[in-house]
Amino acid sequence: MVSAVRLIDSLLGGHIENASLLLRWGGAIWLTNLVIFALWYWELDRGGPAARAEGERRFPDLLFTQMATPEVAPPDWEPTFVDYFYLAFTNATAFSPTDVLPLTRWAKLLMLLESAMSFSLVILVIARAVNILN
């Protein structure tokens, strides 16, 4: 997140003059943010991976399709990091709710923060790159 803030500061200050470099940095930061948010979702959902592995049955913070529709998955289905990464990706690229629903306030706020950061980063990087090219 710090890198994203620094990139946005550089964009607004006009410090970056190379469009190719700007697009590469923006893409790298966007991908890094996906991994960071996926890790946060994975760490925070239902008390974290340790609590889930020990079988502590807490109420879910994130409702995956397989949990809401048990007939589409094995009875012992549990989300893995790939599921949380998919959530982070779809949340960063869609302008609508993903197929994973946030059920708690922290999940809603984290998804809101990710969407806002992703949207801002993409818009500012593309706008600056177009400005540099013209």
DSSP file (Angstrom, degrees, kcal/mol; ACC not computed):
  #  RESIDUE AA STRUCTURE BP1 BP2  ACC     N-H-->O    O-->H-N    N-H-->O    O-->H-N    TCO  KAPPA ALPHA  PHI   PSI    X-CA   Y-CA   Z-CA
    1    1 A M     >        0   0    0      0, 0.0     4,-2.2     0, 0.0     5,-0.2   0.000 360.0 360.0 360.0 -35.2    0.0    0.0    0.0
    2    2 A V  H  >  +     0   0    0      1,-0.2     4,-2.5     2,-0.2     5,-0.2   0.906 360.0  51.7 -63.3 -40.4    2.9    2.3    0.7
    3    3 A S  H  > S+     0   0    0      1,-0.2     4,-2.6     2,-0.2    -1,-0.2   0.897 108.5  51.2 -62.6 -39.9    4.2    1.8   -2.8
    4    4 A A  H  > S+     0   0    0      2,-0.2     4,-2.5     1,-0.2    -1,-0.2   0.915 110.7  48.1 -63.8 -42.2    0.8    2.6   -4.3
    5    5 A V  H  X S+     0   0    0     -4,-2.2     4,-2.4     2,-0.2    -2,-0.2   0.907 112.4  48.9 -64.9 -41.8    0.7    5.8   -2.3
    6    6 A R  H  X S+     0   0    0     -4,-2.5     4,-2.3     2,-0.2    -2,-0.2   0.898 111.3  49.9 -65.3 -39.7    4.2    6.8   -3.4
    7    7 A L  H  X S+     0   0    0     -4,-2.6     4,-2.6     2,-0.2    -2,-0.2   0.931 111.0  48.8 -64.0 -44.1    3.3    6.0   -7.0
    8    8 A I  H  X S+     0   0    0     -4,-2.5     4,-2.8     1,-0.2     5,-0.2   0.902 110.4  51.6 -62.1 -40.6    0.2    8.2   -6.8
    9    9 A D  H  X S+     0   0    0     -4,-2.4     4,-1.8     1,-0.2    -1,-0.2   0.912 111.4  47.3 -61.4 -42.5    2.2   11.0   -5.2
   10   10 A S  H  X>S+     0   0    0     -4,-2.3     5,-2.1     2,-0.2     4,-0.8   0.876 112.2  50.7 -65.7 -37.7    4.7   10.7   -8.1
   11   11 A L  H ><5S+     0   0    0     -4,-2.6     3,-0.8     1,-0.2    -2,-0.2   0.942 112.5  44.7 -64.8 -47.4    1.9   10.7  -10.6
   12   12 A L  H 3<5S+     0   0    0     -4,-2.8    -1,-0.2     1,-0.2    -2,-0.2   0.810 114.2  50.3 -69.0 -28.9    0.2   13.8   -9.2
   13   13 A G  H 3<5S-     0   0    0     -4,-1.8    -1,-0.2    -5,-0.2    -2,-0.2   0.571 107.9-125.3 -84.2  -9.5    3.6   15.6   -8.9
   14   14 A G  T <<5 +     0   0    0     -3,-0.8    -3,-0.2    -4,-0.8    -4,-0.1   0.773  65.6 137.0  73.3  26.2    4.5   14.8  -12.5
   15   15 A H      < +     0   0    0     -5,-2.1     2,-0.5    -6,-0.2    -4,-0.1   0.678  51.0  74.2 -80.8 -17.4    7.8   13.2  -11.5
   16   16 A I        +     0   0    0     -6,-0.6   116,-0.0     1,-0.1     3,-0.0  -0.861  46.9 166.0-102.8 124.9    7.5   10.2  -13.9
   17   17 A E        +     0   0    0     -2,-0.5     2,-0.7     1,-0.1    -1,-0.1   0.386  53.0  86.0-116.8   0.6    8.1   11.0  -17.6
   18   18 A N     >  -     0   0    0      1,-0.2     4,-2.4     2,-0.0     5,-0.2  -0.907  55.7-165.9-109.2 109.6    8.5    7.5  -19.1
   19   19 A A  H  > S+     0   0    0     -2,-0.7     4,-2.5     1,-0.2     5,-0.2   0.882  88.3  51.8 -63.6 -40.4    5.1    5.9  -20.0
   20   20 A S  H  > S+     0   0    0      2,-0.2     4,-2.1     1,-0.2    -1,-0.2   0.930 112.7  44.9 -62.6 -46.0    6.5    2.4  -20.4
   21   21 A L  H  > S+     0   0    0      1,-0.2     4,-2.8     2,-0.2     5,-0.2   0.905 112.2  53.2 -63.3 -42.2    8.2    2.5  -17.0
   22   22 A L  H  X S+     0   0    0     -4,-2.4     4,-2.8     1,-0.2    -2,-0.2   0.917 109.4  47.7 -59.7 -45.7    5.0    4.0  -15.5
   23   23 A L  H  X S+     0   0    0     -4,-2.5     4,-2.4     2,-0.2    -1,-0.2   0.886 112.7  49.2 -65.7 -38.6    2.8    1.2  -16.8
   24   24 A R  H  X S+     0   0    0     -4,-2.1     4,-2.5     2,-0.2    -2,-0.2   0.937 113.8  45.5 -65.4 -46.2    5.3   -1.5  -15.6
   25   25 A W  H  X S+     0   0    0     -4,-2.8     4,-2.7     2,-0.2     5,-0.2   0.923 113.4  50.1 -62.1 -44.6    5.4    0.0  -12.1
   26   26 A G  H  X S+     0   0    0     -4,-2.8     4,-2.4    -5,-0.2    -1,-0.2   0.917 112.2  47.4 -60.6 -43.8    1.7    0.5  -12.0
   27   27 A G  H  X S+     0   0    0     -4,-2.4     4,-2.5     2,-0.2    -1,-0.2   0.897 112.3  49.5 -63.9 -41.3    1.1   -3.2  -13.1
   28   28 A A  H  X S+     0   0    0     -4,-2.5     4,-2.3     2,-0.2    -2,-0.2   0.912 113.4  45.6 -65.4 -42.2    3.7   -4.5  -10.5
   29   29 A I  H  X S+     0   0    0     -4,-2.7     4,-2.5     2,-0.2    -2,-0.2   0.901 112.0  52.0 -67.9 -39.6    2.1   -2.5   -7.7
   30   30 A W  H  X S+     0   0    0     -4,-2.4     4,-1.7    -5,-0.2    -2,-0.2   0.930 112.4  45.7 -61.4 -45.3   -1.4   -3.5   -8.7
   31   31 A L  H  X S+     0   0    0     -4,-2.5     4,-2.0     2,-0.2    -2,-0.2   0.889 111.4  52.3 -65.2 -39.7   -0.3   -7.2   -8.7
   32   32 A T  H  X S+     0   0    0     -4,-2.3     4,-2.5     1,-0.2    -1,-0.2   0.906 107.2  52.7 -61.9 -41.7    1.4   -6.8   -5.4
   33   33 A N  H  X S+     0   0    0     -4,-2.5     4,-2.8     1,-0.2     5,-0.3   0.879 105.4  55.4 -62.1 -37.5   -1.8   -5.3   -3.9
   34   34 A L  H  X S+     0   0    0     -4,-1.7     4,-2.5     2,-0.2    -1,-0.2   0.946 110.2  45.0 -58.4 -48.0   -3.7   -8.3   -5.1
   35   35 A V  H  X S+     0   0    0     -4,-2.0     4,-2.4     2,-0.2    -2,-0.2   0.914 113.4  50.4 -63.9 -42.8   -1.4  -10.6   -3.2
   36   36 A I  H  X S+     0   0    0     -4,-2.5     4,-2.2     1,-0.2    -2,-0.2   0.933 113.1  44.6 -62.5 -46.3   -1.5   -8.5   -0.1
   37   37 A F  H  X S+     0   0    0     -4,-2.8     4,-2.8     2,-0.2    -1,-0.2   0.885 111.3  54.0 -67.5 -36.9   -5.3   -8.3   -0.1
   38   38 A A  H  X S+     0   0    0     -4,-2.5     4,-2.5    -5,-0.3    -1,-0.2   0.916 109.5  48.7 -61.1 -41.9   -5.5  -12.1   -0.8
   39   39 A L  H  X S+     0   0    0     -4,-2.4     4,-2.7     2,-0.2    -2,-0.2   0.899 110.8  50.4 -64.0 -40.8   -3.3  -12.7    2.3
   40   40 A W  H  X S+     0   0    0     -4,-2.2     4,-2.3     2,-0.2     5,-0.3   0.939 111.8  46.8 -62.9 -46.1   -5.4  -10.4    4.4
   41   41 A Y  H  X S+     0   0    0     -4,-2.8     4,-2.2     1,-0.2    -2,-0.2   0.931 114.8  47.4 -59.9 -44.5   -8.6  -12.2    3.4
   42   42 A W  H  < S+     0   0    0     -4,-2.5    -2,-0.2     1,-0.2    -1,-0.2   0.887 115.2  45.7 -63.9 -41.4   -6.9  -15.5    4.0
   43   43 A E  H  < S+     0   0    0     -4,-2.7    -1,-0.2     5,-0.2    -2,-0.2   0.819 119.9  37.9 -72.6 -32.2   -5.6  -14.4    7.4
   44   44 A L  H >< S+     0   0    0     -4,-2.3     3,-1.4    -5,-0.2     2,-0.2   0.757  84.7 105.0 -96.8 -26.2   -8.7  -12.8    8.7
   45   45 A D  G >< S-     0   0    0     -4,-2.2     3,-1.9     1,-0.3     7,-0.2  -0.387 104.0 -15.3 -64.0 125.3  -11.6  -15.1    7.5
   46   46 A R  G 3  S-     0   0    0      1,-0.3    -1,-0.3    13,-0.2    12,-0.2   0.809 131.3 -49.7  50.3  39.4  -13.0  -17.2   10.3
   47   47 A G  G <  S-     0   0    0     -3,-1.4     4,-0.4     4,-0.1    -1,-0.3   0.457 101.9 -75.7  86.8   0.9  -10.0  -16.5   12.6
   48   48 A G    <>  -     0   0    0     -3,-1.9     4,-2.1     1,-0.2    -5,-0.2  -0.254  62.9 -58.2  99.8 172.9   -7.3  -17.4   10.1
   49   49 A P  H  > S+     0   0    0      0, 0.0     4,-2.4     0, 0.0     5,-0.2   0.831 129.7  54.3 -64.4 -33.9   -5.8  -20.5    8.7
   50   50 A A  H  > S+     0   0    0      2,-0.2     4,-2.0     1,-0.2     6,-0.2   0.937 109.9  46.2 -66.4 -45.3   -4.8  -22.0   12.0
   51   51 A A  H  4>S+     0   0    0     -4,-0.4     5,-1.9     1,-0.2     4,-0.3   0.892 114.6  48.3 -63.8 -39.2   -8.3  -21.7   13.5
   52   52 A R  H ><5S+     0   0    0     -4,-2.1     3,-1.0     1,-0.2    -1,-0.2   0.896 110.7  50.8 -67.8 -39.0   -9.8  -23.2   10.3
   53   53 A A  H 3<5S+     0   0    0     -4,-2.4    -2,-0.2     1,-0.3    -1,-0.2   0.841 106.7  54.4 -67.7 -33.2   -7.3  -26.1   10.3
   54   54 A E  T 3<5S-     0   0    0     -4,-2.0    -1,-0.3    -5,-0.2    -2,-0.2   0.504 117.4-114.5 -79.7  -2.7   -8.2  -26.9   13.9
   55   55 A G  T < 5 +     0   0    0     -3,-1.0     2,-0.5    -4,-0.3    -3,-0.2   0.612  55.4 162.6  83.4  11.2  -11.8  -27.1   13.0
   56   56 A E      < -     0   0    0     -5,-1.9     2,-1.3    -6,-0.2    -1,-0.3  -0.527  31.5-146.2 -64.4 119.1  -13.0  -24.1   15.0
   57   57 A R        +     0   0    0     -2,-0.5     2,-0.2    -3,-0.1    -1,-0.1  -0.696  31.2 162.9 -95.6  87.7  -16.3  -23.4   13.5
   58   58 A R        -     0   0    0     -2,-1.3     3,-0.1   -12,-0.2    -3,-0.0  -0.596  50.7 -86.6 -93.9 163.1  -16.8  -19.7   13.6
   59   59 A F        -     0   0    0     -2,-0.2   -13,-0.2     1,-0.1    -1,-0.1  -0.471  55.9-104.6 -64.2 141.2  -19.3  -17.8   11.6
   60   60 A P        -     0   0    0      0, 0.0     3,-0.1     0, 0.0    -1,-0.1  -0.391  21.3-161.1 -71.5 146.6  -17.8  -17.0    8.2
   61   61 A D  S    S+     0   0    0      1,-0.3    42,-3.3    42,-0.1    43,-1.0   0.704  87.3  38.5 -90.5 -27.6  -16.6  -13.5    7.4
   62   62 A L  E    S-A  102   0A   0     40,-0.2     2,-0.8    41,-0.2    -1,-0.3  -0.992  77.8-146.3-126.3 129.5  -16.7  -14.2    3.7
   63   63 A L  E     -A  101   0A   0     38,-3.0    38,-2.2    -2,-0.4     2,-0.2  -0.841  16.2-163.0-102.3 106.4  -19.4  -16.3    2.1
   64   64 A F    >>  -     0   0    0     -2,-0.8     4,-1.7    36,-0.2     3,-1.2  -0.506  30.9-113.5 -83.2 155.5  -18.1  -18.4   -0.8
   65   65 A T  H 3> S+     0   0    0      1,-0.3     4,-2.4     2,-0.2     7,-0.2   0.875 116.5  58.0 -55.3 -41.1  -20.5  -19.9   -3.3
   66   66 A Q  H 34 S+     0   0    0      1,-0.2    -1,-0.3     2,-0.2     7,-0.2   0.754 107.1  48.7 -65.0 -23.5  -19.5  -23.5   -2.2
   67   67 A M  H <4 S+     0   0    0     -3,-1.2    -1,-0.2     1,-0.1    -2,-0.2   0.840 114.6  43.7 -82.1 -35.7  -20.6  -22.6    1.3
   68   68 A A  H  < S+     0   0    0     -4,-1.7    -2,-0.2     1,-0.3    -3,-0.1   0.765 124.5  34.9 -80.6 -26.0  -24.0  -21.1    0.2
   69   69 A T    ><  +     0   0    0     -4,-2.4     3,-2.0    -5,-0.2    -1,-0.3  -0.723  69.9 178.1-127.8  79.7  -24.7  -23.9   -2.2
   70   70 A P  G >  S+     0   0    0      0, 0.0     3,-1.4     0, 0.0    -1,-0.1   0.707  72.2  70.8 -61.7 -21.1  -23.3  -27.1   -0.6
   71   71 A E  G 3  S+     0   0    0      1,-0.2    -5,-0.1     4,-0.0    -2,-0.0   0.604  92.0  59.7 -73.5  -7.9  -24.4  -29.4   -3.5
   72   72 A V  G <  S+     0   0    0     -3,-2.0    -1,-0.2    -6,-0.2    -6,-0.1   0.408 109.7  39.4 -97.3   2.7  -21.8  -27.8   -5.8
   73   73 A A  S <  S-     0   0    0     -3,-1.4     4,-0.0    -7,-0.2     0, 0.0  -0.958  95.6 -83.2-145.2 160.5  -18.8  -28.8   -3.7
   74   74 A P    >   -     0   0    0      0, 0.0     3,-1.8     0, 0.0    -2,-0.1  -0.284  46.4-111.8 -60.6 153.7  -17.6  -31.7   -1.6
   75   75 A P  T 3  S+     0   0    0      0, 0.0    -4,-0.0     0, 0.0    -2,-0.0   0.780 116.6  49.6 -61.6 -26.8  -19.0  -31.7    2.0
   76   76 A D  T 3  S+     0   0    0      2,-0.0     2,-0.1     0, 0.0     0, 0.0   0.142  80.3 146.1 -98.5  21.0  -15.5  -30.9    3.5
   77   77 A W    <   +     0   0    0     -3,-1.8    -4,-0.0   -11,-0.1     0, 0.0  -0.340  20.0 175.2 -63.2 134.2  -14.8  -28.0    1.1
   78   78 A E        -     0   0    0     -2,-0.1     2,-0.1   -11,-0.0    -2,-0.0  -0.987  35.5-104.0-134.4 144.1  -12.8  -25.2    2.7
   79   79 A P        -     0   0    0      0, 0.0     2,-0.2     0, 0.0   -15,-0.0  -0.432  37.3-162.6 -67.3 142.4  -11.4  -22.1    0.9
   80   80 A T    >>  -     0   0    0     -2,-0.1     4,-1.6     1,-0.0     3,-0.6  -0.569  40.9 -85.6-112.9-179.1   -7.7  -22.1    0.1
   81   81 A F  H 3> S+     0   0    0      1,-0.3     4,-2.7     2,-0.2     5,-0.2   0.868 126.9  60.2 -58.3 -36.1   -5.3  -19.3   -0.7
   82   82 A V  H 3> S+     0   0    0      1,-0.2     4,-2.5     2,-0.2    -1,-0.3   0.892 103.3  51.3 -59.2 -39.5   -6.3  -19.6   -4.4
   83   83 A D  H <> S+     0   0    0     -3,-0.6     4,-2.0     2,-0.2    -1,-0.2   0.896 111.7  46.4 -64.8 -39.9   -9.9  -18.8   -3.5
   84   84 A Y  H  X S+     0   0    0     -4,-1.6     4,-2.4     2,-0.2    -2,-0.2   0.859 111.6  51.4 -71.3 -34.4   -8.9  -15.7   -1.6
   85   85 A F  H  X S+     0   0    0     -4,-2.7     4,-2.7     2,-0.2    -2,-0.2   0.910 109.1  50.8 -65.8 -41.9   -6.6  -14.7   -4.4
   86   86 A Y  H  X S+     0   0    0     -4,-2.5     4,-2.9    -5,-0.2     5,-0.3   0.913 109.5  51.2 -60.6 -42.3   -9.5  -15.1   -6.8
   87   87 A L  H  X S+     0   0    0     -4,-2.0     4,-2.4     1,-0.2    -2,-0.2   0.936 110.7  48.1 -59.0 -47.2  -11.6  -12.9   -4.5
   88   88 A A  H  X S+     0   0    0     -4,-2.4     4,-1.7     2,-0.2    -2,-0.2   0.904 113.4  48.2 -61.5 -41.7   -8.9  -10.2   -4.5
   89   89 A F  H  X S+     0   0    0     -4,-2.7     4,-1.3     2,-0.2    -2,-0.2   0.950 114.2  43.6 -65.1 -49.8   -8.7  -10.3   -8.3
   90   90 A T  H  X S+     0   0    0     -4,-2.9     4,-1.8     1,-0.2    -1,-0.2   0.863 113.6  52.2 -67.0 -33.5  -12.4  -10.1   -8.9
   91   91 A N  H  < S+     0   0    0     -4,-2.4    -1,-0.2    -5,-0.3    -2,-0.2   0.846 111.1  47.8 -69.1 -32.8  -12.8   -7.4   -6.3
   92   92 A A  H  < S+     0   0    0     -4,-1.7    -1,-0.2    -5,-0.2    -2,-0.2   0.707 120.8  35.7 -79.7 -20.2  -10.0   -5.3   -7.9
   93   93 A T  H  < S+     0   0    0     -4,-1.3     2,-0.3    -5,-0.1    -2,-0.2   0.615 102.7  76.6-110.8 -14.5  -11.4   -5.7  -11.5
   94   94 A A     <  -     0   0    0     -4,-1.8     4,-0.1    -5,-0.2     0, 0.0  -0.711  58.6-152.2-101.9 149.3  -15.2   -5.6  -11.1
   95   95 A F  S    S+     0   0    0     -2,-0.3    -1,-0.1     2,-0.1    -4,-0.1  -0.021  83.5  53.6-102.5  28.5  -17.4   -2.7  -10.5
   96   96 A S  S    S-     0   0    0     -5,-0.0    -2,-0.1     0, 0.0     0, 0.0  -0.926 104.2 -67.7-148.9 168.6  -20.0   -4.9   -8.8
   97   97 A P        -     0   0    0      0, 0.0     4,-0.1     0, 0.0    -2,-0.1  -0.309  51.1-129.8 -61.2 146.9  -20.0   -7.4   -6.0
   98   98 A T        -     0   0    0      2,-0.4   -11,-0.1    -4,-0.1    -7,-0.0  -0.184  32.8 -92.4 -83.9-175.8  -18.1  -10.6   -6.6
   99   99 A D  S    S+     0   0    0      2,-0.1     2,-0.5    -2,-0.0   -34,-0.1   0.544 111.6  78.1 -78.4  -4.6  -19.4  -14.1   -6.1
  100  100 A V  S    S-     0   0    0    -36,-0.1    -2,-0.4   -13,-0.1   -36,-0.2  -0.923  77.2-149.4-103.8 124.5  -17.9  -14.0   -2.6
  101  101 A L  E     -A   63   0A   0    -38,-2.2   -38,-3.0    -2,-0.5     2,-0.4  -0.785   8.7-131.8 -99.5 133.1  -20.0  -12.0   -0.2
  102  102 A P  E     +A   62   0A   0      0, 0.0   -40,-0.2     0, 0.0   -41,-0.1  -0.677  24.9 177.4 -78.6 131.2  -18.6  -10.0    2.7
  103  103 A L        +     0   0    0    -42,-3.3     2,-0.3    -2,-0.4   -41,-0.2   0.640  57.8  56.3-108.7 -19.4  -20.6  -10.7    5.9
  104  104 A T  S  > S-     0   0    0    -43,-1.0     4,-2.2     1,-0.1     5,-0.2  -0.731  84.9-113.5-114.2 163.8  -18.8   -8.7    8.5
  105  105 A R  H  > S+     0   0    0     -2,-0.3     4,-2.7     1,-0.2     5,-0.2   0.906 115.6  52.5 -62.5 -42.1  -17.9   -5.1    8.8
  106  106 A W  H  > S+     0   0    0      1,-0.2     4,-2.5     2,-0.2    -1,-0.2   0.903 109.9  49.3 -62.9 -38.3  -14.2   -5.7    8.5
  107  107 A A  H  > S+     0   0    0      2,-0.2     4,-2.3     1,-0.2    -1,-0.2   0.907 111.9  48.2 -66.5 -41.0  -14.7   -7.7    5.3
  108  108 A K  H  X S+     0   0    0     -4,-2.2     4,-2.2     2,-0.2    -2,-0.2   0.924 114.2  45.9 -64.6 -44.1  -16.9   -5.0    3.8
  109  109 A L  H  X S+     0   0    0     -4,-2.7     4,-2.6     2,-0.2    -2,-0.2   0.887 112.5  50.4 -67.6 -38.8  -14.4   -2.3    4.6
  110  110 A L  H  X S+     0   0    0     -4,-2.5     4,-2.4    -5,-0.2    -1,-0.2   0.906 111.9  47.3 -66.4 -40.7  -11.4   -4.3    3.4
  111  111 A M  H  X S+     0   0    0     -4,-2.3     4,-2.4     2,-0.2    -2,-0.2   0.887 112.1  50.9 -66.6 -38.0  -13.2   -5.0    0.1
  112  112 A L  H  X S+     0   0    0     -4,-2.2     4,-2.5     2,-0.2    -2,-0.2   0.928 110.7  48.7 -63.0 -45.4  -14.1   -1.3   -0.2
  113  113 A L  H  X S+     0   0    0     -4,-2.6     4,-2.6     2,-0.2     5,-0.2   0.913 111.7  49.2 -61.9 -44.0  -10.5   -0.3    0.4
  114  114 A E  H  X S+     0   0    0     -4,-2.4     4,-2.7     2,-0.2     5,-0.2   0.937 112.5  47.2 -62.9 -46.1   -9.2   -2.7   -2.2
  115  115 A S  H  X S+     0   0    0     -4,-2.4     4,-2.7     1,-0.2     5,-0.2   0.925 113.6  47.9 -61.3 -45.0  -11.7   -1.6   -4.8
  116  116 A A  H  X S+     0   0    0     -4,-2.5     4,-2.4     2,-0.2     5,-0.2   0.911 114.0  46.4 -64.0 -43.0  -11.0    2.1   -4.2
  117  117 A M  H  X S+     0   0    0     -4,-2.6     4,-2.7    -5,-0.2     5,-0.2   0.934 114.4  47.0 -65.2 -45.5   -7.2    1.6   -4.3
  118  118 A S  H  X S+     0   0    0     -4,-2.7     4,-2.5    -5,-0.2     5,-0.2   0.936 114.1  47.2 -62.5 -47.2   -7.3   -0.5   -7.4
  119  119 A F  H  X S+     0   0    0     -4,-2.7     4,-2.4    -5,-0.2     5,-0.2   0.930 114.6  46.5 -60.6 -47.3   -9.7    1.9   -9.2
  120  120 A S  H  X S+     0   0    0     -4,-2.4     4,-2.6    -5,-0.2     5,-0.3   0.923 113.4  48.8 -62.5 -45.5   -7.6    5.0   -8.3
  121  121 A L  H  X S+     0   0    0     -4,-2.7     4,-2.5    -5,-0.2     5,-0.3   0.937 113.5  45.5 -61.5 -48.6   -4.3    3.4   -9.2
  122  122 A V  H  X S+     0   0    0     -4,-2.5     4,-2.4    -5,-0.2     5,-0.3   0.933 115.1  46.9 -63.0 -46.9   -5.5    2.2  -12.6
  123  123 A I  H  X S+     0   0    0     -4,-2.4     4,-2.5    -5,-0.2     5,-0.2   0.930 115.3  45.0 -62.5 -46.6   -7.2    5.5  -13.5
  124  124 A L  H  X S+     0   0    0     -4,-2.6     4,-2.4    -5,-0.2     5,-0.2   0.904 114.3  48.2 -66.9 -41.1   -4.2    7.6  -12.5
  125  125 A V  H  X S+     0   0    0     -4,-2.5     4,-2.6    -5,-0.3    -2,-0.2   0.939 115.2  44.3 -65.2 -46.6   -1.6    5.4  -14.2
  126  126 A I  H  X S+     0   0    0     -4,-2.4     4,-2.5    -5,-0.3     5,-0.2   0.922 113.9  50.1 -65.1 -43.3   -3.5    5.3  -17.4
  127  127 A A  H  X S+     0   0    0     -4,-2.5     4,-2.1    -5,-0.3    -1,-0.2   0.924 113.9  44.7 -61.8 -43.9   -4.3    9.0  -17.4
  128  128 A R  H  X S+     0   0    0     -4,-2.4     4,-2.6    -5,-0.2    -1,-0.2   0.905 112.1  52.2 -68.1 -40.6   -0.7    9.9  -16.8
  129  129 A A  H  X S+     0   0    0     -4,-2.6     4,-2.2     2,-0.2    -2,-0.2   0.914 111.0  47.2 -61.9 -42.8    0.6    7.4  -19.4
  130  130 A V  H  X S+     0   0    0     -4,-2.5     4,-1.4     1,-0.2    -1,-0.2   0.903 111.7  51.6 -64.0 -40.5   -1.8    8.9  -22.0
  131  131 A N  H  < S+     0   0    0     -4,-2.1    -2,-0.2    -5,-0.2    -1,-0.2   0.905 110.1  48.6 -62.9 -41.6   -0.7   12.4  -21.0
  132  132 A I  H  < S+     0   0    0     -4,-2.6    -1,-0.2     1,-0.2    -2,-0.2   0.896 109.7  52.3 -65.5 -40.0    3.0   11.4  -21.4
  133  133 A L  H  <        0   0    0     -4,-2.2    -1,-0.2     1,-0.3    -2,-0.2   0.760 360.0 360.0 -69.9 -24.9    2.4    9.9  -24.8
  134  134 A N     <        0   0    0     -4,-1.4    -1,-0.3    -3,-0.2    -2,-0.2   0.459 360.0 360.0 -88.4 360.0    0.7   13.0  -26.1
